[in-house]
Amino acid sequence: MLVRHGHDFSKVAGGPESSLWEYNCWDANDDGEAKCSDNNHWVYHFSDPESSEITIKVRRLDAKGRQQAQQLAQVLPLWLADNNYQPIRRVETKDPRTPHGEQRTQNPFQTVYPLVKSLERDRPDLTDTYVRFKFLDSMQEDELTYEALKDHRGSFSTLVCWDNQGLWGEKNSDKQWPSSTSVDSIFNRLIPGKVTAVPGKGEDIYILTFDHGNNKFVLGHHLKLSELVQQYSR
């Protein structure tokens, strides 16, 4: 599964982007179980034994993005179960920590954190009660290749949450998204030519299945989060 991170604060023309980031404490329960520490950093806990706690300095999802994160946690597991897909046991996202400064985005991690916490609570029947988080510095890492993701098929589902620069491609000199996916983008690497419009923040969910006969991924479903929310709220 591929999804772009949730809605975040928009940059005001002429204003510093950093003025829109959230440095102060929010409600501790608004995106899972994050706790605000004394120095206004947020500590996130989860059950993956390899990386069970991380601290981030800023949070950039706005109220809509935080709502999308909660909705994703509520409806995506239901849809997967209803359509006979394996449960999510692996989540790959940009590393939200900022060891080299403040420029690394926390948006993808914040988008999937409520989902991971929800799966840990709701699936006690699984032998491993944690979801494996994989934090990556770059979309070019081996974990996001066709070969690596292909090896995970069948036994569980993998969710990749990234920013649009990695999924689709970098903006051009006019600050516009390219008209089609970049050659080295995640979309082009896994399902070339199948995604023809820039995905909406937190809205578009791409379900990839594996075509064993042709040994490649195919786009099985293109879902809209807002439509899933309507479907499962009836």
N, C-alpha and C positions, 0 to 999 in steps of 0.2 A: 504494500500500500504506500502511496505517495501523497503527501499533503503539504501545502504551504502553511507557514505559521499564521497564527491568528492576527486579528486587527491590532495595529499598534498606533502610537501617537504620531500624528502627521507633523511634519516640519513646517513651521510658520515662515513664510517668505521673509527673508531678512533677519530672522531671529536665530539664535543658537539652538541647534538640535538638542543639546544637553539640557536646556531649560524645560524640555517636555518629559524627560525621564523621571521616573518615580524613585527618589532617594529616600523618602520618608516611609514609615510603616503603614501598611494597609491592614485591614482586618486579617488576622492570622489564618482564618479559614476560607479566604476568598479564592484560593487556587490550590486547595488541597490541605496539606498540613505544614506549610511553610511557617517558620517562626522568625520573627524579626529580632535580631540580637541588639545589644546595647549600642553598637556602633552603626546601626541602621543597615546592616547587611542581613541577607535572608539565608537561613539555613534550611535546606530541603533534605528530608530523610526518606529513604526507600530501602527495600529489602535485598537488593542485589549485593551479594557478599563481596564482590570485587570493588564496588564503589557505593557505599551505603549512605554517604552524606556528602553534600557539596554546599558551598557558600557562594552566593553571587552578590555583587555590589549594587547593581541597579536592575530595575524591571521596566520593560518598555511596552508591554501590552496595555491597551486602554480598557475601559469597562466592557466594550463590545468584544474585544479579544479574550478577556477573561471569561466572559459568558460563553463564547465559542469553545473554549477549552473545556468548560464544564459540560457543554452539550455533546462534544465529541466523546467524552468519557461515558455519557449516558446512552448514546444511541449507536455508536459504531459496534460495540460488542454484540448488541442485540441483532443488528443487521447481519453480522458475520455468522452468528449462530443460526439465524433464520434461513440463511442461504448456504449452509453446510460448509463454511470455511473454518479452518483451524483457528483457535484463539490466538490472540497476539501474545507472544512470549519474548519478543525482541523488538526494541525501539532504538533506531539509529538517528542521531540528531547532532547538531553542532554543539561542541563543548561550550557551555555557558560561562565557564570561568574565564577570568581575564588576567592571566599571568603576565601579559605583555602590554597592559594598558586597558583603556576603557572601550575599545573599538569593537570587540567581539559581541555579536548579538545574543541575547538571552531568549529571544522570541520563540524559536522552535522548542527549546526545553520547556518553557512556561506553557506552551500550547499542549504538550503531551503529558506533563506531570500529573494533572488530575486523572487522566486515563490510566496511567501506571498505578497510581494509588488505588483507584477503583478496582482494577483487576486483581491487585494483591488482596483486597478485602473480599471480593466476590467469588474467587475461585479457590476455596480451601481444598477442593477435591484434587487439585493438581499436586503432583509429587513435589515439584519445586514451586513454592508459593511466591516467588518473585518473578518480575519481568526483567529480562536482561537489558540494561541500558548500555548503549555503546556510544561514547562521546567521541566525535571526530573533529579534528582541526580543520579539515579541508574536504571538499566533495571529491577531490582527486584520490583520496585514500583507497586502499585496496578493498575495504569493507563495502564500498558503494559500487563495485564493479558487477557486471553481469555474472561473472564466474563465482564470486563470493555469495551473492544473493541466491543464485541458482542452487547452491548447496544447502540452503535452508528450507527449500520447498518441501511440502508434504507434512512434516512433523509439527510445524507451527507457522503462524503468520508473522511477518516482519513489517513494522511500520517505520517509514522514513519520513521525518518532518524536517524541512529545510527552508531556507529563504529563497526568494524568486531568482536571485542572482545565480544560485546553484542549480535550481530546478530548470529554469528557462534560459537564462543568460544575462550577462551584464548590460546595464544601460549604455546607450551610445553617447556621443559627445553632446547631444541635445537633451540628455537626461530622459530619454524615452526608451522603453523596452524594445528590443529587436522584433521584427515582424514574424520571426519564426525562431524555433529553438536553436541555440548555439550548438556547434559541433560537439563541444566537450560538456554540454549540460547533462544533468541526470536523466531528463526525459529522453534526450537523443541517444544517450548511452543504452538505455533499457528498452524503450519502445519508440524507436525513431519514426517520425512522421505521424504519430498517432495523437499527439496533443497539439492542437492548432490554434489555441487561444491562451493568453496569459491566465493562469489560475488566480481566482480570487483569494484574498487572505482568509484562511480558515474555512473556506466555503467548498472548494472543489476537492474531492477525494477520488483518487485513481486506484482501482483494484486491479492488480496485475495477476494473471495466472500463467502457468507454464505449459507451453505447447511441446509435449514430449516428442511428437513426430518430427517437428522441425527444430527442436532443441533451442527454443527462444521464448522470451516473455511476450505475452500479448495483453492488450488492454481489455480486461473482461468486463469492467463496469466503470462508468464515470458517475459518481454520486455527488449530490449537493447536500451539504450539512443542513441547510434550512429546510429542505424537503424531508430529510430523515427525521428532523425534530417534529415536523408536522405529522409524519406517518406514525411515530411512536407516542404522540401525545393524544391520539384519538381514543 
